[in-house]
Amino acid sequence: RFNDIPWPVFHIVSSADDITYASVHQFIYHPLWQHKACINHHDVIRRELFRWHPDKFRARMMPKIHSEEQEAILRAAMVVSQHIIEVMRLSRLQGEA
């Protein structure tokens, strides 16, 4: 189900419209990541991008999702991926990654 997906945000997600750049950025740059095995933001971005890449997500998750929810979930995963790519792009521009 859509609500069972562990979306990379700190709030409840009911649709792709609930996933904003700001909420994904907040998740990636949350201070708790700094305490987890010395992970830096670049590593978090790479890991999340791999997790939410549309092709990888589709292959890994779609067989487990009811057909009536597949389109909405795939759309939301694509939104997440686009936001992560933008976080990565801006991080590189700022010299963080």
N, C-alpha and C positions, 0 to 999 in steps of 0.2 A: 504494500500500500504506500501511497505517496507520503503519508505522515511517518512511515517507518524508516524512510531513507535518512541517514545521518548527514544532513546537509551541513556544509561548512559555515554555519552561522550560529549565533547564540540566541535565536528566537524560533518560534514555531513557524514552519513554512507550510502554507496551504496551496500555493501555486508558484509558478516561476516569477510572478510579479512581486512576490515577497522577498526575493533574493536580489539585493542591491549590491552595487560596487562597495559601498561603505560597510555593509555587514560582512562581506567576504574579506575585505581589507582588515577589519577589526579582528576577525577570526585568525587570519594569518599573522598579524602583528601582536597578538595577545601576549602579555608578559609570561604566561605559563609555559610557552614554548621554550623560553630561555632556560628553564630549569629541567627540561627533558633532554638529557644526554647531550648537552651543549649544542643543541640544534640551532642553527642560525636561520634567519628569515629566508635566505636563498634556498636552503634545504627544505624548508616548509613549503615554499612556493613550488619547487620542483616536485615534491611528493604529492601535493594537492593537484597540481596540473596533471600528473600521471594518473592519479585516481579519478579525476573528472574528465579526462580527455574523452570526447564523444565516442570514438571507436572502441576504446578500452572499456568505457562504461557500458556501451551497448553489448559488447561481447560478454562481459562479466555479469551484468545485472538483468538484461532484458529477459533471459529465459526464466528468471525467478519472479517476474512481475506479471500480474494479470493483464491480458491484452487490452482491456478497456482503459487502463491507466498508463500504458506504455508511452503514448504520445506526449502526455502531460509531463511525465517523469523525464523523458528524453529531452524535452524542451527545457525543463528546469536544469538538467545537467549541462546542457549547452550554454545556458545563461551563466552558470557557475564557471564553466571553462572560460568563457569570454571575460568574465571579471578577473579571474586568476591571471589570464594573459595580460590584461591591462595593469594589474598589480605588478607583474614581472616587468613589463615595459617601463613603468614609472620608476620602479626600483632601480633599474639599470640606468635610467636617465639621471637619477640622483646619486649614482655611484654606490649603491648599497649591495648590488649583486655582482 
